[in-house]
Amino acid sequence: MAKDRRKAKSKYTADRSIPGAFEGETVTRRRFMTGTVHASGAIAGAAIALPALGFAIGPVFEKKPVQWEAIGPVDDFGPDEYIPKVFTETYGIGDVGKTTAYVRQHNESIDGPQKDEYDAFVAISTKCMHLGCPVRYSSAAERFICPCHGGVYDFQGKRAGGPPVRPLDRFYTRIRNGQVEVGPRYSVNAELRRFSPRYPGEPIDGIGQYLYPSRPTARKLPNS
């Protein structure tokens, strides 16, 4: 008992040595204020970190229904020339959701064997894979050219020069009732292998496919 009293006395004496402390206090005002500041800092940090974390990982879990839009009859498109077509890529936001794709028939002599039912037509995005500027197709040069920073892509949309880090993105295509329809966007690597969409400036060859995780925007299509 005497030992316990000595411990208590020593503790209270230590408390009394702190300015503003009262004898017998187990939590001094200084400790209370320090704890309050730490708790406030933790809450403020969480208020900043949690929304940022949600923004970063949210698209990984976001799944939207696949939207298809008819862009013209099958006979409108040939295998040797691109036809620009405007269609809605993002619904519900008006004209801002529209985009342009250059479309042609699959050309086996250039593209190799058709992969699946979504590969009968090639629909190439006009968004440069450097910083997202709109590219234009030159029939004479058979090249896609970005006017912003000199990015150049070949007939298949593969990078041919300049700062772009990968080929131009593409859109899934299919044929329904004699009409060519375009669907979700996807990215391709240097071998034109399909990946879920990435942002411009994100390479997906080699380790890049792991450094820049997928951002699915639609339900996975069969055979893709």
CORKA-V439129 format. One record per pair of residues at least 12 apart in sequence whose C-alpha atoms are under 8 Angstrom apart, sorted by the first residue. I is the first residue (numbers start at 0). J is the second residue. D is the distance in whole Angstrom. If there is no record, write none. Layout:
# CORKA-V439129
i->I j->J d->D
i->I j->J d->D
This chain:
# CORKA-V439129
i->11 j->23 d->5
i->11 j->24 d->7
i->14 j->27 d->7
i->58 j->214 d->6
i->58 j->215 d->7
i->58 j->216 d->7
i->59 j->213 d->7
i->59 j->214 d->6
i->59 j->215 d->6
i->60 j->215 d->8
i->61 j->215 d->7
i->61 j->216 d->7
i->62 j->215 d->7
i->62 j->216 d->6
i->62 j->217 d->5
i->62 j->218 d->6
i->63 j->216 d->6
i->63 j->217 d->5
i->63 j->218 d->6
i->64 j->217 d->6
i->64 j->218 d->6
i->65 j->182 d->7
i->65 j->183 d->7
i->65 j->217 d->6
i->65 j->218 d->6
i->66 j->182 d->6
i->66 j->183 d->7
i->67 j->180 d->6
i->67 j->181 d->6
i->67 j->182 d->5
i->67 j->183 d->8
i->68 j->86 d->7
i->68 j->87 d->7
i->68 j->180 d->5
i->68 j->181 d->6
i->68 j->182 d->7
i->69 j->178 d->6
i->69 j->179 d->6
i->69 j->180 d->4
i->69 j->181 d->7
i->70 j->84 d->7
i->70 j->85 d->8
i->70 j->86 d->7
i->70 j->178 d->7
i->70 j->179 d->6
i->70 j->180 d->6
i->70 j->181 d->7
i->71 j->178 d->6
i->71 j->179 d->6
i->71 j->180 d->8
i->72 j->177 d->6
i->72 j->178 d->4
i->72 j->179 d->6
i->73 j->174 d->8
i->73 j->177 d->6
i->73 j->178 d->6
i->73 j->179 d->6
i->76 j->102 d->7
i->76 j->103 d->5
i->76 j->104 d->6
i->77 j->103 d->6
i->77 j->104 d->5
i->78 j->103 d->5
i->78 j->104 d->4
i->78 j->105 d->6
i->78 j->106 d->5
i->79 j->103 d->7
i->79 j->104 d->8
i->79 j->106 d->7
i->80 j->103 d->6
i->80 j->138 d->7
i->81 j->101 d->5
i->81 j->102 d->5
i->81 j->103 d->5
i->81 j->136 d->8
i->82 j->101 d->5
i->82 j->102 d->5
i->82 j->103 d->6
i->83 j->99 d->7
i->83 j->100 d->6
i->83 j->101 d->4
i->83 j->102 d->6
i->84 j->99 d->5
i->84 j->100 d->5
i->84 j->101 d->6
i->84 j->102 d->7
i->85 j->97 d->7
i->85 j->98 d->6
i->85 j->99 d->4
i->85 j->100 d->7
i->86 j->98 d->6
i->86 j->99 d->6
i->88 j->182 d->8
i->88 j->183 d->7
i->99 j->124 d->7
i->99 j->125 d->6
i->100 j->122 d->6
i->100 j->123 d->5
i->100 j->124 d->5
i->100 j->125 d->6
i->101 j->121 d->8
i->101 j->122 d->5
i->101 j->123 d->5
i->101 j->124 d->7
i->101 j->125 d->7
i->101 j->136 d->8
i->102 j->120 d->7
i->102 j->121 d->6
i->102 j->122 d->4
i->102 j->123 d->6
i->103 j->120 d->6
i->103 j->121 d->5
i->103 j->122 d->7
i->104 j->119 d->6
i->104 j->120 d->4
i->104 j->121 d->6
i->105 j->118 d->7
i->105 j->119 d->5
i->105 j->120 d->5
i->105 j->121 d->6
i->110 j->155 d->8
i->115 j->222 d->7
i->116 j->173 d->6
i->117 j->171 d->6
i->117 j->172 d->5
i->117 j->173 d->5
i->118 j->171 d->7
i->118 j->172 d->6
i->118 j->173 d->7
i->119 j->172 d->7
i->119 j->173 d->7
i->120 j->172 d->6
i->120 j->173 d->7
i->120 j->179 d->8
i->121 j->169 d->7
i->121 j->170 d->8
i->121 j->171 d->8
i->121 j->172 d->7
i->122 j->169 d->6
i->122 j->170 d->5
i->122 j->171 d->7
i->122 j->172 d->7
i->122 j->181 d->8
i->123 j->156 d->7
i->123 j->167 d->7
i->123 j->168 d->6
i->123 j->169 d->4
i->123 j->170 d->6
i->124 j->167 d->6
i->124 j->168 d->5
i->124 j->169 d->5
i->124 j->170 d->7
i->125 j->167 d->7
i->126 j->167 d->7
i->126 j->168 d->7
i->127 j->145 d->7
i->127 j->150 d->8
i->127 j->163 d->7
i->127 j->167 d->6
i->127 j->199 d->7
i->128 j->163 d->5
i->128 j->164 d->6
i->128 j->165 d->6
i->128 j->166 d->7
i->128 j->167 d->6
i->128 j->168 d->8
i->128 j->198 d->8
i->128 j->199 d->4
i->128 j->200 d->6
i->128 j->201 d->8
i->129 j->150 d->8
i->129 j->162 d->6
i->129 j->163 d->4
i->129 j->164 d->6
i->129 j->199 d->5
i->129 j->200 d->5
i->130 j->163 d->8
i->130 j->199 d->6
i->130 j->200 d->6
i->131 j->199 d->6
i->132 j->145 d->7
i->132 j->146 d->8
i->132 j->147 d->7
i->133 j->145 d->7
i->133 j->146 d->8
i->134 j->146 d->7
i->141 j->153 d->7
i->141 j->154 d->5
i->142 j->154 d->6
i->142 j->156 d->8
i->143 j->156 d->7
i->148 j->161 d->7
i->148 j->162 d->7
i->149 j->161 d->6
i->149 j->162 d->7
i->150 j->162 d->6
i->150 j->163 d->6
i->152 j->166 d->7
i->152 j->167 d->8
i->157 j->189 d->7
i->158 j->189 d->8
i->163 j->200 d->7
i->164 j->200 d->6
i->164 j->201 d->7
i->164 j->202 d->5
i->165 j->187 d->7
i->165 j->188 d->6
i->165 j->189 d->6
i->165 j->201 d->8
i->165 j->202 d->6
i->165 j->203 d->7
i->166 j->186 d->8
i->166 j->187 d->6
i->166 j->188 d->6
i->166 j->189 d->6
i->166 j->191 d->8
i->167 j->186 d->7
i->167 j->187 d->7
i->168 j->184 d->7
i->168 j->185 d->6
i->168 j->186 d->5
i->168 j->187 d->6
i->168 j->196 d->8
i->169 j->184 d->6
i->169 j->185 d->5
i->169 j->186 d->6
i->169 j->187 d->7
i->170 j->182 d->6
i->170 j->183 d->6
i->170 j->184 d->4
i->170 j->185 d->6
i->171 j->183 d->6
i->171 j->184 d->6
i->171 j->185 d->7
i->183 j->216 d->8
i->183 j->217 d->7
i->184 j->196 d->6
i->185 j->197 d->8
i->187 j->203 d->8
i->188 j->202 d->8
i->188 j->203 d->6
i->188 j->204 d->6
i->189 j->204 d->7
i->193 j->223 d->7
i->194 j->213 d->8
i->195 j->213 d->6
i->195 j->214 d->6
i->195 j->215 d->6
i->196 j->213 d->6
i->196 j->214 d->6
i->196 j->215 d->7
i->196 j->216 d->8
i->197 j->211 d->7
i->197 j->212 d->8
i->197 j->213 d->6
i->197 j->214 d->6
